[in-house]
Amino acid sequence: MRTLRLTIAYEGTEFHGWQYQPSLPTVQGLLMRECERIFGGAVKIVGASRTDAGVHALRQVASLTTPSAIPAAALARALNALLPLAVRVTDVGEAPAGFDARRSALGKRYAYLIDRGIPADPFLRRYAWHVPVPLDANRMRAALRHLRGKHDFSAFCAAAGRDRSPMCTVRAARVVTRGRWLAIFISADSFLHHMVRNVVGTLVDIGRQAESPEWMAEVRESRDRARAGRTAPAQGLTLVRVRYGDAG
């Protein structure tokens, strides 16, 4: 048996997320189906992040174990020949025995893109949240300082994700602006369900001056989801990177 590590990019608009669902198109489901065609039998694929419906990925990571001797590069070519163009396997490599894409991950980085222009850019409507009001990036940056470090992030967790510890360590969080575009980058050891999207919704309230930057700390300390801002739409969110001990 050998363990393989796959790096996958996908445009998530047409998918019901990463996680396999028997009657709906998902990225994991597609990969499992095509791997079973190639290997001639059932295959278990584990993803580092269970991205939601409509969320994209630049470098999702997945692991699979197989007795097949097919070369890694040949597997990548075969999968890309079978998968829809919205999903691309950008790399396949040998992984150490016991490697699990989810359990072995040390952290993840997400990016969220906001279009502040009027009118909205029609070419990026699938990849950004259109917020046609002035947003103060400096206020948003000040608010992000209250998220760095290890905290209980219950206030930013969807009800569906409350079956795990709410403690996460945010290692980096920043806001970058380029003309009409505003991007929020957050890196952490782990993320709760809808955590980034709920943080973004809260930041937008602060950016449009409906709340102060210190409100972010008040929301965090409340541990009450009802105190935070709205859940930002899925299409603005992209999984940028998964970090492992080898810095991959």
Sequence and secondary structure as in RCSB ss.txt:
>XXXX:A:sequence
MRTLRLTIAYEGTEFHGWQYQPSLPTVQGLLMRECERIFGGAVKIVGASRTDAGVHALRQVASLTTPSAIPAAAL
ARALNALLPLAVRVTDVGEAPAGFDARRSALGKRYAYLIDRGIPADPFLRRYAWHVPVPLDANRMRAALRHLRGK
HDFSAFCAAAGRDRSPMCTVRAARVVTRGRWLAIFISADSFLHHMVRNVVGTLVDIGRQAESPEWMAEVRESRDR
ARAGRTAPAQGLTLVRVRYGDAG
>XXXX:A:secstr
 EEEEEEEEE GGGSS SS BTTB  HHHHHHHHHHHHHTS   EEES    TT EEEEEEEEEEES    HHHH
HHHHHHHS TTEEEEEEEEE TT  TTTT  EEEEEEEEE  SS  GGGTTT EE  S   HHHHHHHHTTTSEE
EE GGG  GGGTTS  EEEEEEEEEEEETTEEEEEEEES   TTHHHHHHHHHHHHHTTSS TTHHHHHHHHT G
GGS     GGGEEEEEEE TT  
